[in-house]
């Protein structure tokens, strides 16, 4: 029997308990031994819940119990999660987590501690919920040089943008509906401003390139400025607007950003709608691959956590090597990257066209019937040159990058 302790009995924690109890037989068979939840740690009481029998309020109870071999951290936040995880690793316990904040901030330290104590720190559920992506990057794709990782990594923003496109809602109505359905928090800032996706692409990039990508270095824009009119222009161009978290290698440079992008109909990410997530990976040998599924939610995320529990159980007394060094990776300045841009200007006519062409050169014009403004698409330009031209443009409304 392999004893497990679960830290936190919230949405994901209760899901972990449910997954293990529901699929106990198949999980134990795949782990090679019976998986038993011995403790659940939470400050709250849960009267009438079967978890009462194994509920504890003092972490020391778990830490001092040498029969506990695996600790599942699903509390969220950096502290006390980091302290609890480090103490567990120091006592020779494996740690599995879904906590993207913890991994993005403290991943290298926790991986180092795991290696020093011949145990494992596993975090499949920290990026993409139930989508398997961490393990493929760390094993299946290790023969490749990763050229690009681009993803729809936040179900809340993808749901909002999908509803704006399909139901012709404005941003506020789509956000309110997402909150009513439980897809968005009462305070949705981390989702709609891109911070959640930023942490996830930092983790994936660190694994892809082998060095630490600091999420604070990644240029990040959210979707709060996207309007119904932007969506209409996107439809006219046979595109969809998606919040894309991306990192890519160009020669010796690594670029990373999180921003709304126009995704062409031909691209695999175009059809990823609603609360679903997807991660597009391009390798120099394997070519293009995509991982798709439920990016959040109680049971999909819990399923990924329990997958790590099984992996940890299979490797008791054996450290699984993870290619993520503590050395910081310096990202290239985004101003040197090249993109095409869609721009809206609140004016129309020959004078406007002349001004646009004097600043941006040859462009493709996009017009909507009955709208007194000008939309246009630039050729490939560096971010720096585009910004210099955009700053000199009169009556500008917005600009959105194209997904290459």
Secondary structure as GFF3:
##gff-version 3
##sequence-region A 1 404
A	DSSP	beta_strand	2	7	.	.	.	ID=ss1
A	DSSP	alpha_helix	11	22	.	.	.	ID=ss2
A	DSSP	alpha_helix	24	31	.	.	.	ID=ss3
A	DSSP	beta_strand	35	41	.	.	.	ID=ss4
A	DSSP	three_ten_helix	50	54	.	.	.	ID=ss5
A	DSSP	beta_strand	55	56	.	.	.	ID=ss6
A	DSSP	alpha_helix	59	63	.	.	.	ID=ss7
A	DSSP	beta_strand	68	73	.	.	.	ID=ss8
A	DSSP	alpha_helix	81	90	.	.	.	ID=ss9
A	DSSP	beta_strand	94	97	.	.	.	ID=ss10
A	DSSP	alpha_helix	100	116	.	.	.	ID=ss11
A	DSSP	beta_strand	121	122	.	.	.	ID=ss12
A	DSSP	three_ten_helix	124	126	.	.	.	ID=ss13
A	DSSP	alpha_helix	134	135	.	.	.	ID=ss14
A	DSSP	pi_helix	136	140	.	.	.	ID=ss15
A	DSSP	beta_strand	146	152	.	.	.	ID=ss16
A	DSSP	alpha_helix	155	166	.	.	.	ID=ss17
A	DSSP	alpha_helix	171	180	.	.	.	ID=ss18
A	DSSP	alpha_helix	189	192	.	.	.	ID=ss19
A	DSSP	alpha_helix	195	209	.	.	.	ID=ss20
A	DSSP	beta_strand	211	212	.	.	.	ID=ss21
A	DSSP	three_ten_helix	215	217	.	.	.	ID=ss22
A	DSSP	beta_strand	219	220	.	.	.	ID=ss23
A	DSSP	alpha_helix	228	236	.	.	.	ID=ss24
A	DSSP	beta_strand	239	250	.	.	.	ID=ss25
A	DSSP	beta_strand	253	264	.	.	.	ID=ss26
A	DSSP	three_ten_helix	268	271	.	.	.	ID=ss27
A	DSSP	beta_strand	276	283	.	.	.	ID=ss28
A	DSSP	beta_strand	287	294	.	.	.	ID=ss29
A	DSSP	alpha_helix	298	314	.	.	.	ID=ss30
A	DSSP	beta_strand	325	328	.	.	.	ID=ss31
A	DSSP	three_ten_helix	334	336	.	.	.	ID=ss32
A	DSSP	beta_strand	338	339	.	.	.	ID=ss33
A	DSSP	beta_strand	341	345	.	.	.	ID=ss34
A	DSSP	alpha_helix	350	360	.	.	.	ID=ss35
A	DSSP	beta_strand	364	366	.	.	.	ID=ss36
A	DSSP	beta_strand	374	377	.	.	.	ID=ss37
A	DSSP	beta_strand	381	382	.	.	.	ID=ss38
A	DSSP	alpha_helix	383	391	.	.	.	ID=ss39
A	DSSP	beta_strand	396	402	.	.	.	ID=ss40
###
